[in-house]
Amino acid sequence: TTATLLHTLKGHTDWIRAISWSPNGTHLATGGDDGTIRLWDPTTATHIATMIPLPDGSAAFGPDGMTYKFSGNPSGLFWWAINLCTFTAEELAPYVPGLRRAPYDSPLSDLLPRPEGR
C-alpha cells in the first residue's frame, strides 16, 4: 500500500519523540526535544496550543503567541523584556495590544485567535 501525505504539522523546533491520538480521534498531541507538547486538529493541521511544564503546574500558549493560560506559580519563568525592563505576563498586558490570558479552566479552543470584533 502507498500512503498519501495529507498535512505537515509545523511548530516543533527540535526532534519529535512522542505522538498520541486523543481517545475520540479528534486531536493529536506531539512531544518533542524542544520541551513542548503541541496539540493539533489533524483534519486541518491546525495548531491548537503549545504546552510547557512548570515546576508547580503547566502553561499553554495559543498559536498566535498572544493568548496564554497557566496553572500554579510560574516562579518568574514568564517574562518579557521591553527596553531593558522585565515584565511578568500580567504586567505585560498594557504594553502588548492583543495579549490575552484565558482562565486556566477554559477549554484549549479558547487559545485559538478570535475573529475580529469578538
N, C-alpha and C positions, 0 to 999 in steps of 0.2 A: 504494500500500500504506500501511497505517496501522500504526505501531509502538505497542507497549504498554509502558509503564514497568513494569519488574519490581522494581527496587530503587533507592534513593537512597543513595549512598555518602557518609557524613558523616564529616568529620575534618579536611580541609584548612582553614586559616584565611585563605587568600587564593586567587587565581585558580589553576586547574589548567591547566598548559601542555603536559603530555605524558601520554599514556595508551598502555600497551603490554600485550599479552597474552603470557603465557608460551608457549613453543613447543608445549606439550601442551594449552593452553587451560584449564588448571585454576586459574590465578592471573592477577590483573590488577594492574599497577603504575601508579600515578599520580604525577606530579611537579608540584609547584606553586611559586608565588611565595613561599610560606611557608618555602622552603628545605628541604622534606622530600620524601621518596619514601615513599609508603604502599603496602603490599601488601594485597590483598583476595582473599577467596574470592568470586568473582562469583555463584555459585549461591545463596549465603546472605546476601550483603552483609556478611560477617564481616570486620572489620578485623583483619588478622593481625599487622602490625608497622608501625612508623614508623621510617624510616632517615634519619639525618642524616650529612652529610660531616664529617670531622675532618681536620686538617692532615696527619696521618700514618695515616689509616685511616678507619674508619666506625663508627657506632654504630646499634643497633637497639633500639627500645623496644616492649614489648608494649602492647596496647590498654588494659590495666588501669593502666598507668603504674608498676607495681610490679616488673616484670621487665625486665631490660635485658641487653645484651651489647655489647662493643666490642672492636675490634682497634686496635693502635697505641697511641700515647700521647695521651690526651685533653688534655694540656697545660693542665690547670686549667679546661677548658671545662665540666666537670661539677662542679657544686657545689650544695649546698642550704644555705639559711640557716635556722637554728633559734635563736631567742633571740639574734640578732646574732652567732652563730658560724657559720662556714662549714665544710662537710664535703665531702670527695671522696665518690664513690659508695661505695667500700669502707668508708670511715669511718662512713658514714651508717647502714649496716645495723642496728647495735644500737639505733638510735633510731627506726626506722620498721619496725614489725612487718609482715611480709609482703614486704619488699623482697628481691628475689632476683636474683642475677647468674647468667645462664646462660653456660656455656662458649661461646666465640665459634664453635667448630667444630660446635656443636649445630644442629639444624635450626630454622628460624624458628618451626615449630609449638611449640617449647619456650617461646616467649614468650607463648603463649596462657594465660589464667588456668587454674590447676589446680583440679580438683574438690576439694571438702573431703576431707581425710584422705589426700591423695596427696602 
